[in-house]
Amino acid sequence: MDDLITREYRTVSGIAGPLLFAEKLTKASLGELVEIILATGEARRGQVIELSEQHAVIQVLEETTGLGVTGTRVRLTESAAAMDLSPDLLGRRFSGAGVPLDGLPSIIPDARVDIVGQPLNPVARDKPSHCIQTGISTIDALNTLVRGQKLPIFSGAGLPAKEVAAQIVRHAKVRGQPPASGGQEGRQSPSFAIVFAAMGITFREASFFLDEFERGGVMEHTVMFLNLADDPTIERLLTPRFALTVAEYLAFTLGRHVLVILTDMAAYCDALRQIATAREEIPGRRGYPGYMYSDLASIYERAGRIKGKAGSITQLPIVTMPDDDLTHPIPDLTGYITEGQIVLSRELHRKGVFPPIDVLPCLSRLMNLGIGPGKTREDHRAVADQLYACYAQGRDVRRLAAIVGEDGLSESDKRFLKLAQDFEQHFVNQGSRVREIEETLDLGWKFLRYLPQERLTRLKPELIERYYGPTSHVTRQASIVPEDNTGLTRMTIDD
């Protein structure tokens, strides 16, 4: 009884938004979970986020409606936020705070682990070396996703980032891995797992992802954490950490290759700013706290591979850019920490292109580690460089044509302009169709045949001889023919 009294305090001195202030919590520890007991006897959860000899700041993890200074007690639990872990997690759905949402009972844990995670020794990290095939040509060919990489998707408001993410989830597979039982298209290998964490999404968006995962047949090896728009804002700070704790267990204990989708990191950063404002911290850029960089790094750096471990964690965070601004603090800091970015284009979206991926600002810094002979194909790097250069030149010619008109262009410039236009319509714009990497590279060569061989300066002669073909570009004409009953089109090159 005396021990219970020493762990329960009636020293609440103030409440500000989601924060509760208490005095002289002498036996509390930083990060400890507490029970906040109202005068009515109702209990709510909280976490100690700031502590001194005289004062403590408690972050209320649930609704604050009804909280008052008088009659409110704080009871220490002597434990930090933790997640119960078991192989039975696969196929389950949880709230952003790790509470089951699917009507099934709580799992019987094999382990219970602090959600903050343990920092990885840099020396223990293993170099990523195998690509993940997403089925999307602009990613697989030009910005290859490598197992163990963190590659964010930068999107503007209203752009189909969730559709792109869902397509990746349905069809992603590690190259060299056998298909799942049944061999159905879009099904990953048995060692593949998905952890999906949503922060601040609407019920409609949550239903979209659930339907997509069910339709794609991936729900059985997916773990979902859903923080909806009407859930407590503070819960969004816990959601990615619960998800990554599960991902680390699946990867480094069970040996699975885990793909983690985090959407939307802008909602996470807004919650971080809200807490910082309530604590009356000095704001940084655009009101975000100055420690947002290190806070984001504590999430993004929980991806990778560990020497001696079979599994891996690959992250695909989705970041909505306010006003489509790449220099906004959220995408700016994310770009510093992660290993590249996939950028969605509003202009391509208006043209009806899907996925509307803008090739030029995209980047995968680890691409070279996952491509080449024995991994994808020997011509992969060279084709990617040449396509990028030709498309960039075609975009420059397009701007020039807007000034002088197409009639004022040289024949060479007209070829580059035609290449850029068809590249967007028939390479980038693939709809929901899935392409193997080899098919994507072959399609890239068809576009390179728009140009004479002497203009292909980034390709070795032996690659040109093998893949370009002996026929001169002058006798080859590009034509667009119907693809199939999907309504898509494809480009063919007729000799």
C-alpha positions as CSV (number, residue, x, y, z in Angstrom):
1,M,0.0,0.0,0.0
2,D,2.8,2.4,0.9
3,D,4.5,1.5,-2.4
4,L,1.2,2.3,-4.3
5,I,1.0,5.7,-2.5
6,T,4.6,6.6,-3.5
7,R,3.7,5.9,-7.2
8,E,0.5,8.0,-7.2
9,Y,0.6,11.8,-7.2
10,R,-2.1,14.4,-6.8
11,T,0.2,17.3,-7.8
12,V,-1.3,18.2,-11.2
13,S,-0.7,22.0,-11.6
14,G,-1.9,22.7,-15.2
15,I,-3.1,21.5,-18.5
16,A,-2.1,22.9,-21.9
17,G,-3.5,21.2,-25.0
18,P,-2.3,17.6,-25.0
19,L,0.2,18.3,-22.1
20,L,-0.3,17.8,-18.4
21,F,2.0,19.5,-15.9
22,A,2.7,17.9,-12.5
23,E,5.0,18.7,-9.7
24,K,7.5,16.6,-7.7
25,L,7.1,13.3,-9.5
26,T,10.3,12.2,-7.7
27,K,10.1,8.5,-8.7
28,A,9.2,9.1,-12.4
29,S,11.6,8.4,-15.2
30,L,11.8,9.9,-18.7
31,G,9.7,8.1,-21.2
32,E,7.7,6.3,-18.5
33,L,4.1,5.5,-19.2
34,V,1.6,6.8,-16.6
35,E,-2.1,6.4,-15.8
36,I,-4.0,9.7,-15.6
37,I,-7.0,9.1,-13.3
38,L,-9.8,11.6,-13.5
39,A,-12.0,12.6,-10.6
40,T,-14.7,10.2,-12.0
41,G,-12.3,7.3,-11.8
42,E,-11.8,7.1,-15.6
43,A,-8.1,6.3,-16.5
44,R,-6.2,7.6,-19.5
45,R,-2.7,6.9,-20.7
46,G,0.2,9.4,-20.7
47,Q,3.9,9.5,-21.1
48,V,6.6,11.5,-19.3
49,I,8.4,13.6,-21.9
50,E,10.2,16.2,-19.7
51,L,11.4,15.8,-16.1
52,S,13.2,18.0,-13.5
53,E,13.5,17.9,-9.8
54,Q,10.4,20.1,-9.4
55,H,8.3,19.6,-12.5
56,A,7.3,17.0,-15.0
57,V,5.5,17.3,-18.4
58,I,3.2,14.4,-19.3
59,Q,2.0,13.9,-22.8
60,V,-1.6,12.7,-22.8
61,L,-1.9,9.9,-25.3
62,E,-5.7,10.0,-25.5
63,E,-8.5,12.6,-25.6
64,T,-8.0,15.5,-23.1
65,T,-11.7,16.3,-22.9
66,G,-12.8,16.2,-19.2
67,L,-9.4,16.5,-17.7
68,G,-9.1,19.0,-14.8
69,V,-6.5,20.1,-12.3
70,T,-8.7,19.3,-9.3
71,G,-9.1,15.7,-8.5
72,T,-6.8,14.4,-11.2
73,R,-4.2,11.8,-10.1
74,V,-1.1,10.6,-11.9
75,R,-0.1,7.0,-11.3
76,L,3.4,5.7,-12.4
77,T,3.6,2.3,-14.2
78,E,7.4,1.9,-14.0
79,S,7.4,0.8,-17.7
80,A,8.1,2.5,-21.0
81,A,5.9,2.3,-24.2
82,A,6.5,-1.2,-25.6
83,M,5.1,-3.6,-28.3
84,D,4.2,-7.2,-27.8
85,L,5.9,-9.2,-30.6
86,S,5.0,-12.6,-32.1
87,P,4.8,-14.2,-35.6
88,D,1.1,-13.9,-35.1
89,L,1.3,-10.2,-35.8
90,L,1.1,-10.9,-39.6
91,G,-2.3,-10.2,-40.9
92,R,-3.3,-8.0,-38.0
93,R,-4.5,-4.4,-37.7
94,F,-3.7,-2.1,-34.8
95,S,-4.4,1.5,-33.8
96,G,-1.5,4.0,-33.9
97,A,-0.9,3.1,-30.2
98,G,-0.7,-0.7,-30.8
99,V,-4.2,-1.6,-29.7
100,P,-5.9,-4.3,-31.9
101,L,-8.6,-2.9,-34.3
102,D,-9.6,-6.1,-36.0
103,G,-11.7,-7.6,-33.2
104,L,-9.2,-10.3,-32.5
105,P,-7.7,-10.8,-29.0
106,S,-4.3,-9.4,-28.1
107,I,-1.4,-11.6,-29.2
108,I,0.5,-13.8,-26.8
109,P,3.9,-12.3,-27.1
110,D,7.2,-14.0,-27.6
111,A,8.9,-10.7,-26.5
112,R,8.0,-7.3,-25.4
113,V,10.3,-4.5,-26.8
114,D,10.6,-0.8,-26.1
115,I,9.3,1.1,-29.2
116,V,12.1,3.6,-29.2
117,G,14.4,0.9,-30.5
118,Q,18.1,0.4,-30.2
119,P,20.6,2.4,-32.3
120,L,22.5,0.2,-34.8
121,N,26.2,0.2,-34.6
122,P,27.3,1.6,-38.0
123,V,30.0,-1.1,-38.2
124,A,27.3,-3.8,-37.9
125,R,25.4,-2.4,-40.9
126,D,25.6,-4.5,-44.1
127,K,25.8,-2.8,-47.5
128,P,22.5,-3.1,-49.5
129,S,23.1,-5.1,-52.6
130,H,19.8,-6.5,-54.0
131,C,17.1,-4.5,-55.7
132,I,13.4,-4.7,-55.0
133,Q,11.3,-4.8,-58.2
134,T,8.2,-2.6,-57.8
135,G,6.8,-3.2,-61.3
136,I,6.9,0.6,-62.0
137,S,9.3,1.4,-64.9
138,T,10.4,4.9,-63.7
139,I,11.4,3.4,-60.4
140,D,12.9,0.1,-61.5
141,A,14.8,1.4,-64.4
142,L,15.9,4.9,-63.4
143,N,15.6,5.0,-59.6
144,T,16.0,1.5,-58.5
145,L,14.9,0.6,-55.0
146,V,17.5,-1.4,-53.1
147,R,16.7,-3.8,-50.2
148,G,17.6,-2.0,-47.0
149,Q,17.2,1.5,-48.5
150,K,15.0,4.4,-47.3
151,L,13.4,6.1,-50.4
152,P,10.7,8.6,-49.8
153,I,7.9,9.6,-52.1
154,F,7.4,13.3,-52.3
155,S,3.9,14.3,-53.3
156,G,1.7,17.4,-53.6
157,A,-1.8,17.6,-52.1
158,G,-4.2,15.8,-54.3
159,L,-1.6,13.7,-56.2
160,P,-2.1,9.9,-56.2
161,A,0.7,9.1,-53.7
162,K,-1.5,6.5,-52.0
163,E,-2.3,4.8,-55.3
164,V,1.4,4.6,-56.1
165,A,2.2,3.2,-52.7
166,A,-0.6,0.6,-52.9
167,Q,0.7,-0.5,-56.3
168,I,4.2,-0.9,-55.0
169,V,2.9,-2.9,-52.0
170,R,0.8,-5.2,-54.2
171,H,3.7,-6.1,-56.6
172,A,7.0,-5.5,-54.9
173,K,9.3,-8.5,-54.7
174,V,12.9,-9.1,-54.0
175,R,14.8,-10.1,-57.1
176,G,16.0,-13.7,-56.9
177,Q,13.3,-14.7,-54.4
178,P,10.9,-17.5,-55.4
179,P,7.2,-16.6,-55.8
180,A,4.8,-17.3,-53.0
181,S,2.8,-20.5,-53.1
182,G,0.5,-20.5,-56.1
183,G,2.8,-18.3,-58.1
184,Q,0.1,-15.7,-58.7
185,E,1.1,-12.4,-60.2
186,G,1.8,-9.7,-57.6
187,R,2.3,-12.2,-54.7
188,Q,5.6,-11.9,-52.8
189,S,7.8,-14.6,-51.6
190,P,7.1,-16.2,-48.2
191,S,10.1,-14.3,-46.7
192,F,8.6,-11.0,-47.7
193,A,6.5,-8.9,-45.2
194,I,4.9,-5.5,-45.2
195,V,4.4,-3.1,-42.3
196,F,2.0,-0.2,-43.1
197,A,1.8,2.8,-40.8
198,A,-0.8,5.6,-41.5
199,M,-0.9,8.8,-39.6
200,G,-3.8,11.2,-39.7
201,I,-5.5,9.6,-42.6
202,T,-9.3,9.7,-43.2
203,F,-11.6,6.7,-42.8
204,R,-12.0,6.7,-46.6
205,E,-8.2,6.5,-47.1
206,A,-7.9,3.7,-44.6
207,S,-10.7,1.8,-46.4
208,F,-8.8,2.3,-49.7
209,F,-5.6,0.7,-48.4
210,L,-7.5,-2.2,-46.7
211,D,-9.3,-2.9,-50.0
212,E,-6.1,-2.7,-52.0
213,F,-4.2,-5.0,-49.8
214,E,-7.1,-7.5,-49.8
215,R,-7.4,-7.3,-53.5
216,G,-3.7,-7.7,-54.0
217,G,-3.6,-10.8,-51.8
218,V,-0.9,-9.3,-49.5
219,M,-2.9,-8.9,-46.3
220,E,-1.9,-12.2,-44.9
221,H,1.7,-11.0,-44.5
222,T,1.0,-7.4,-43.7
223,V,0.9,-5.6,-40.3
224,M,-1.2,-2.4,-40.3
225,F,-1.1,0.5,-37.8
226,L,-3.8,3.1,-38.4
227,N,-4.0,6.5,-36.8
228,L,-7.1,8.1,-38.2
229,A,-7.8,11.8,-38.6
230,D,-10.1,11.8,-35.6
231,D,-7.7,9.9,-33.3
232,P,-5.6,11.8,-30.8
233,T,-2.9,13.8,-32.6
234,I,-0.3,12.8,-30.1
235,E,-0.8,9.2,-31.1
236,R,0.8,10.0,-34.4
237,L,4.2,10.4,-32.7
238,L,4.0,6.8,-31.5
239,T,2.6,5.2,-34.7
240,P,5.9,5.0,-36.8
241,R,7.8,3.7,-33.7
242,F,5.3,0.9,-33.1
243,A,5.5,0.0,-36.7
244,L,9.3,0.0,-36.9
245,T,9.5,-2.1,-33.7
246,V,7.4,-4.7,-35.4
247,A,9.5,-4.4,-38.6
248,E,12.7,-4.9,-36.7
249,Y,11.3,-8.0,-35.1
250,L,10.2,-9.5,-38.4
251,A,13.5,-8.6,-40.1
252,F,16.2,-9.3,-37.6
253,T,14.5,-12.0,-35.5
254,L,12.4,-13.9,-38.1
255,G,14.6,-13.2,-41.1
256,R,12.0,-11.6,-43.3
257,H,12.5,-8.8,-45.9
258,V,10.3,-6.1,-44.7
259,L,8.9,-3.2,-46.7
260,V,7.7,-0.3,-44.4
261,I,5.2,2.2,-45.8
262,L,4.9,5.4,-43.7
263,T,2.1,7.8,-44.7
264,D,2.0,10.7,-44.2
265,M,5.2,12.1,-42.6
266,A,3.8,15.6,-43.0
267,A,1.1,14.7,-40.4
268,Y,3.7,13.3,-38.1
269,C,5.7,16.6,-38.3
270,D,2.6,18.7,-37.7
271,A,2.0,16.7,-34.6
272,L,5.6,17.3,-33.5
273,R,5.1,21.0,-34.1
274,Q,1.9,21.0,-32.0
275,I,3.6,19.5,-29.1
276,A,6.5,21.9,-29.4
277,T,4.1,24.8,-29.4
278,A,2.3,23.6,-26.3
279,R,5.6,23.3,-24.5
280,E,6.4,26.9,-25.6
281,E,9.6,25.9,-27.3
282,I,11.5,28.3,-29.5
283,P,10.3,27.5,-33.0
284,G,12.6,26.9,-35.9
285,R,11.9,27.1,-39.6
286,R,8.2,27.7,-40.3
287,G,7.3,26.9,-36.7
288,Y,8.7,23.4,-36.6
289,P,11.0,22.5,-33.7
290,G,14.7,22.8,-34.2
291,Y,15.2,19.1,-33.3
292,M,12.9,17.9,-36.1
293,Y,16.0,16.7,-38.0
294,S,17.2,14.4,-35.3
295,D,13.6,13.3,-34.6
296,L,13.1,12.3,-38.2
297,A,16.5,10.6,-38.2
298,S,15.4,8.4,-35.3
299,I,12.7,7.1,-37.6
300,Y,14.4,6.9,-41.0
301,E,17.7,5.4,-39.6
302,R,15.8,2.3,-38.4
303,A,16.1,0.9,-42.0
304,G,18.8,-1.2,-43.4
305,R,20.6,-4.6,-43.1
306,I,22.7,-6.0,-40.3
307,K,25.7,-8.3,-40.9
308,G,24.9,-11.9,-40.0
309,K,21.1,-11.3,-40.2
310,A,19.1,-12.6,-43.1
311,G,16.4,-10.0,-43.0
312,S,16.2,-6.4,-44.0
313,I,14.1,-3.3,-43.6
314,T,13.3,-1.0,-46.6
315,Q,11.4,2.2,-46.0
316,L,9.1,4.1,-48.4
317,P,7.9,7.1,-46.4
318,I,5.3,9.3,-48.1
319,V,5.7,13.1,-47.6
320,T,3.1,15.6,-48.7
321,M,4.8,18.8,-49.7
322,P,2.9,22.0,-48.7
323,D,2.4,24.1,-51.9
324,D,4.4,21.5,-53.8
325,D,7.5,23.1,-52.3
326,L,10.6,20.8,-52.3
327,T,12.4,23.3,-50.1
328,H,9.8,23.0,-47.3
329,P,11.4,21.8,-44.0
330,I,9.7,18.4,-44.1
331,P,10.9,17.2,-47.6
332,D,14.1,19.2,-47.2
333,L,15.2,17.5,-44.0
334,T,13.8,14.1,-45.2
335,G,16.0,14.4,-48.3
336,Y,19.1,15.0,-46.2
337,I,18.5,11.8,-44.1
338,T,17.2,9.4,-46.7
339,E,18.9,7.9,-49.8
340,G,17.1,9.7,-52.6
341,Q,13.5,10.6,-53.4
342,I,10.7,9.8,-55.8
343,V,8.9,13.0,-56.8
344,L,5.3,13.1,-58.2
345,S,4.5,15.8,-60.8
346,R,1.3,17.8,-60.8
347,E,1.8,18.6,-64.5
348,L,2.0,14.9,-65.5
349,H,-1.1,14.2,-63.3
350,R,-3.0,16.9,-65.2
351,K,-2.1,15.1,-68.4
352,G,-3.6,11.9,-67.1
353,V,-0.3,10.2,-66.7
354,F,-0.1,7.5,-64.0
355,P,2.0,7.1,-62.1
356,P,2.9,10.8,-62.5
357,I,6.6,10.4,-61.5
358,D,8.8,13.3,-62.6
359,V,12.0,11.6,-63.6
360,L,14.4,14.5,-63.5
361,P,14.3,15.4,-59.8
362,C,14.1,11.8,-58.7
363,L,17.2,10.0,-57.3
364,S,18.2,6.7,-55.8
365,R,21.6,7.0,-54.2
366,L,22.0,3.3,-53.7
367,M,20.9,2.3,-57.2
368,N,24.3,1.2,-58.3
369,L,24.6,-1.3,-55.5
370,G,21.5,-3.3,-56.7
371,I,21.8,-3.4,-60.4
372,G,24.1,-4.8,-63.1
373,P,25.1,-8.3,-64.2
374,G,23.7,-11.1,-62.0
375,K,21.2,-8.6,-60.3
376,T,19.2,-7.0,-63.1
377,R,21.0,-6.7,-66.5
378,E,24.4,-5.6,-67.8
379,D,23.0,-2.6,-69.7
380,H,20.9,-1.3,-66.8
381,R,23.1,1.6,-65.6
382,A,24.0,2.8,-69.1
383,V,20.4,2.7,-70.3
384,A,19.3,4.6,-67.3
385,D,21.9,7.3,-67.8
386,Q,21.2,7.6,-71.5
387,L,17.4,7.8,-71.1
388,Y,17.8,10.4,-68.4
389,A,20.1,12.5,-70.6
390,C,17.8,12.2,-73.6
391,Y,14.6,13.0,-71.7
392,A,16.3,16.0,-70.0
393,Q,17.4,17.3,-73.4
394,G,13.9,16.7,-74.8
395,R,12.4,18.8,-71.9
396,D,14.8,21.6,-72.8
397,V,13.7,21.5,-76.4
398,R,10.1,21.6,-75.3
399,R,10.8,24.9,-73.5
400,L,12.6,26.2,-76.6
401,A,9.7,25.1,-78.8
402,A,7.3,27.2,-76.7
403,I,9.3,30.3,-77.7
404,V,10.3,29.7,-81.3
405,G,7.6,27.1,-82.3
406,E,8.3,23.6,-83.5
407,D,8.9,24.8,-87.1
408,G,12.0,26.6,-85.8
409,L,13.6,23.5,-84.4
410,S,16.3,21.5,-86.1
411,E,15.6,17.9,-87.2
412,S,17.8,16.7,-84.3
413,D,15.8,18.8,-81.8
414,K,12.5,17.4,-83.2
415,R,13.7,13.9,-82.5
416,F,14.5,14.8,-78.9
417,L,11.1,16.5,-78.5
418,K,9.3,13.5,-79.9
419,L,11.3,11.2,-77.6
420,A,10.3,13.3,-74.5
421,Q,6.6,13.3,-75.5
422,D,6.4,9.6,-76.2
423,F,8.6,8.7,-73.1
424,E,6.0,10.4,-70.9
425,Q,3.0,8.8,-72.6
426,H,4.3,5.3,-73.0
427,F,7.1,4.7,-70.5
428,V,6.1,6.8,-67.5
429,N,2.4,6.4,-68.2
430,Q,2.0,2.6,-67.6
431,G,-1.3,2.7,-65.6
432,S,-1.8,-0.2,-63.3
433,R,0.1,-2.6,-65.5
434,V,3.2,-4.3,-64.0
435,R,6.4,-4.5,-65.9
436,E,9.4,-6.8,-65.2
437,I,12.7,-5.0,-65.2
438,E,13.8,-6.7,-68.4
439,E,10.6,-5.6,-70.2
440,T,11.3,-2.0,-68.9
441,L,14.8,-2.0,-70.2
442,D,13.8,-3.3,-73.6
443,L,11.2,-0.6,-73.8
444,G,13.9,2.0,-72.9
445,W,15.9,0.7,-75.9
446,K,13.0,1.4,-78.2
447,F,13.0,5.0,-77.2
448,L,16.8,5.2,-77.7
449,R,16.3,4.1,-81.3
450,Y,14.6,7.5,-81.9
451,L,18.2,8.8,-82.2
452,P,21.2,7.9,-84.3
453,Q,23.8,5.7,-82.7
454,E,26.4,8.5,-82.6
455,R,24.1,10.5,-80.3
456,L,24.1,7.7,-77.7
457,T,27.3,8.9,-76.0
458,R,26.6,7.2,-72.6
459,L,26.4,3.7,-74.1
460,K,29.4,1.4,-74.8
461,P,29.7,0.2,-78.4
462,E,29.2,-3.4,-77.4
463,L,25.9,-2.6,-75.7
464,I,24.7,-0.6,-78.8
465,E,25.7,-3.5,-81.0
466,R,23.9,-6.0,-78.9
467,Y,20.6,-4.1,-78.0
468,Y,20.2,-1.3,-80.5
469,G,20.1,-3.6,-83.6
470,P,21.9,-3.3,-87.0
471,T,19.1,-1.3,-88.7
472,S,19.8,2.4,-89.1
473,H,17.5,4.8,-87.2
474,V,16.5,6.4,-90.5
475,T,14.6,3.3,-91.6
476,R,12.9,2.8,-88.2
477,Q,9.6,4.5,-87.5
478,A,7.8,4.7,-84.2
479,S,4.1,3.9,-84.1
480,I,1.6,3.6,-81.3
481,V,-0.8,0.6,-81.4
482,P,-3.5,-0.6,-78.9
483,E,-2.1,-2.7,-76.1
484,D,-4.9,-4.9,-74.9
485,N,-8.3,-4.7,-73.2
486,T,-6.8,-2.6,-70.4
487,G,-7.2,0.5,-72.5
488,L,-3.4,1.2,-72.4
489,T,-1.3,1.7,-75.5
490,R,2.2,0.5,-76.3
491,M,4.9,1.8,-78.6
492,T,6.4,-0.4,-81.3
493,I,9.4,0.1,-83.6
494,D,8.8,-1.2,-87.1
495,D,11.8,-2.1,-89.2
